Amino acid sequence: MEKIEVSNFKGSLNPMPDLLVSCRGVNGDVNALAVAYAGNCSYAPPMVMVGIVPSRHSYNMIKETGEFVVNLVPENLREKYAYLGSISRRDEDKLAKAEMKHEKGVKVDAPILLDCPVNIECTVVDSIVTGSHEMFIGKVEYIHADENLVDENGNIDYSKINLLKFR
Ligand SMILES: Cc1cc2nc3c(=O)[nH]c(=O)nc-3n(C[C@H](O)[C@H](O)[C@H](O)COP(=O)(O)O)c2cc1C
């Protein structure tokens, strides 16, 4: 098989994760947006990074509070994911409209989304403007998981989650 050059570099790595990043503004407003530019970036200490475009309403909320929650998304939330990833909190209270149940985190004020099987509470330790996105490096402070997903050693069995593959 011959190789040919690919000219479209947008999102070269695949698959991309389909995550919901939730946050709470300094005024107490709650929000979540769809995020695909994200990944693990350290295991000692545990860190994850999420890439947020500065025009997102969530960008200001995370910048001001230094906190966010990464929520893994199951396939059955596909429609709500599409909604949270296309409408801005500037225009609508998205979590209320989508009837997404949430509660305050244990270590952070940002909300955990209760319909998501895994919720990773993070505090921002650094950020890098990479271009279109600002990558927020989040120190993992606390992880919640549905009890049926956690084995006796405290590991999450990801094979039990029917994760959304949005595209
Ligand atoms: C599949 C998918 C992936 C997305 N990935 C990102 C992302 O990685 N970073 C980002 O800033 N926006 C991403 N978005 C767009 C935001 O989720 C969208 O603009 C959202 O409405 C912003 O909401 P907010 O203004 O309330 O923060 C994605 C949208 C979809 C549908």
The ligand as an ORCA input file, in Angstrom:
! r2SCAN-3c Opt
* xyz 0 1
  C     -18.139     16.400     19.918
  C     -17.792     17.777     20.407
  C     -16.522     18.032     20.901
  C     -16.166     19.304     21.374
  N     -14.917     19.512     21.870
  C     -14.592     20.725     22.378
  C     -13.319     20.933     22.985
  O     -12.486     20.025     23.078
  N     -13.048     22.172     23.476
  C     -13.949     23.218     23.401
  O     -13.657     24.317     23.866
  N     -15.160     23.041     22.826
  C     -15.511     21.822     22.341
  N     -16.747     21.613     21.800
  C     -17.671     22.743     21.675
  C     -18.349     23.131     22.998
  O     -18.805     21.990     23.709
  C     -19.542     24.067     22.668
  O     -19.072     25.223     21.998
  C     -20.375     24.455     23.871
  O     -21.625     24.925     23.414
  C     -19.722     25.514     24.753
  O     -20.589     25.763     25.843
  P     -20.378     26.986     26.860
  O     -20.343     28.260     26.036
  O     -21.621     26.919     27.728
  O     -19.123     26.742     27.601
  C     -17.121     20.349     21.333
  C     -18.421     20.094     20.834
  C     -18.759     18.828     20.390
  C     -20.151     18.570     19.871
*
